[in-house]
Amino acid sequence: RPVVAVVGRPNVGKSTLVNRIIGRRQAVVEDIPGVTRDRVPYDAQWNGREFTVVDTGGWEPDAKDRAAAIAAQAETAVVTADVVLFVVDAMVGSTDVDEAAVKMLRRSAKPVILVANKADNTTIEMEATSLWSLGLGEPFTVSALHGRGSGDLLDAIMAALPEAPKIVENRPRGPRRVALVGRPNVGKSSLLNRFSGEDRAVVDSVAGTTVDPVDSLVEIGGETWQLVDTAGLRKRVGRASGTEYYASLRTASAIEAAEVAVVLLDSSEVISEQDQRVLTMVVEAGRALVIAFNKWDLVDADRRYYLDKEIDRELRRIPWAIRLNLSAQTGRAVDKLAPALRKALASWETRIPTAQLNQWLTALVQATPHPVRGGRAPRILFATQAGVAPPRFVLFTTGPLDAGYQRFVERKLREEFGFEGSPIDISVRPRK
Ligand code: GDP
């Protein structure tokens, strides 16, 4: 169960808000300045999602420095929480006590939702815009007493919660599925023969798995892999019937069926449009990617020089792909394939803990904020990883981000966490 902590000065209406969230009149004691209340967890749910709300009423009544006491209270709550609701009084505006608490909250990596309570009417709601100065983004104006704005707030809380943990891993145990693709004559069959030739061990079956008859189970680097749709590669006649159109359909379906694709390129020839199309298929299908420059035995110093330039130019959009220089003919670097596949798959299935992700993000946006556009700069409030295979991230923002800034975030995300060999997806959810 994820935990939502409600923090804020005494008398801002935290307990009323908690009542609103848990949806029933429970014996939540009203904030009375000077009264110590323990942190009590309450069960709540919204849209079928269960979570725990912790009402942090407790503070040190005798503390000389009240701001420090509130900060300490916030600190305790923040440690255990997945999401923090920071409640301020919309009628009062922000106070120095609020600002002290905010300092603390911002140092933590937890997502913080700013709630301006007691916004009973539109006038107060308008005034609440001054709370932007707290630096926590747009305030959620609510009236806990009357229920105004609480639905939107609950939606925001749900969005900020970490993903519900999966009960079962839904990936069937068995060999990892690899697509060996590339335009005709790049050496796909030759490479396949390296792994499944007469002199090599061809695995026929793996206990408990059924393999499509067009697939091959082969041993690469001491591990069994399922090479999808290799039937067409084995039988040269099978290829004769294939026009480019059908070959391309077949390539697309192999990529779709695979988890990781090895795109073979012919190092002795220029990177063609057809090569690019295959690469695009992999990227768009969201599969892990290893690019193998085959026929490396034909690459001399001259070709090497031009190839390097070509790679810079043609593969600029996929700098994250793992690259190998190999030769199906001589066997050069063929043993590098299995480690490359494993690495790409590991990246593809990486999950970054929410706290770690937001810690990194907070530092990033602090160091390099979004440029000001039309007098305003959208702020990234927090991020969550929405899924894996490939890793997908959602950025919650106060407005749409510049394409350039979004690319910057992606580049930095990769710099920090790697994802070598895997595409990643970042979507932006601006708060309405
Ligand atoms: P496919 O159409 O992608 O399956 O390509 P093939 O495996 O049929 O190979 C096409 C041609 O390239 C054949 O003549 C192979 O002998 C040759 N070939 C494949 N790999 C290499 C390599 O690493 N080096 C060289 N020099 N030739 C290769």
Residues whose N, C-alpha, C, O or C-beta is under 5 A from the ligand:
A	BS01	GDP	R183 P184 N185 V186 G187 K188 S189 S190 N294 K295 W296 D297 L298 L326 S327 A328 Q329 T330
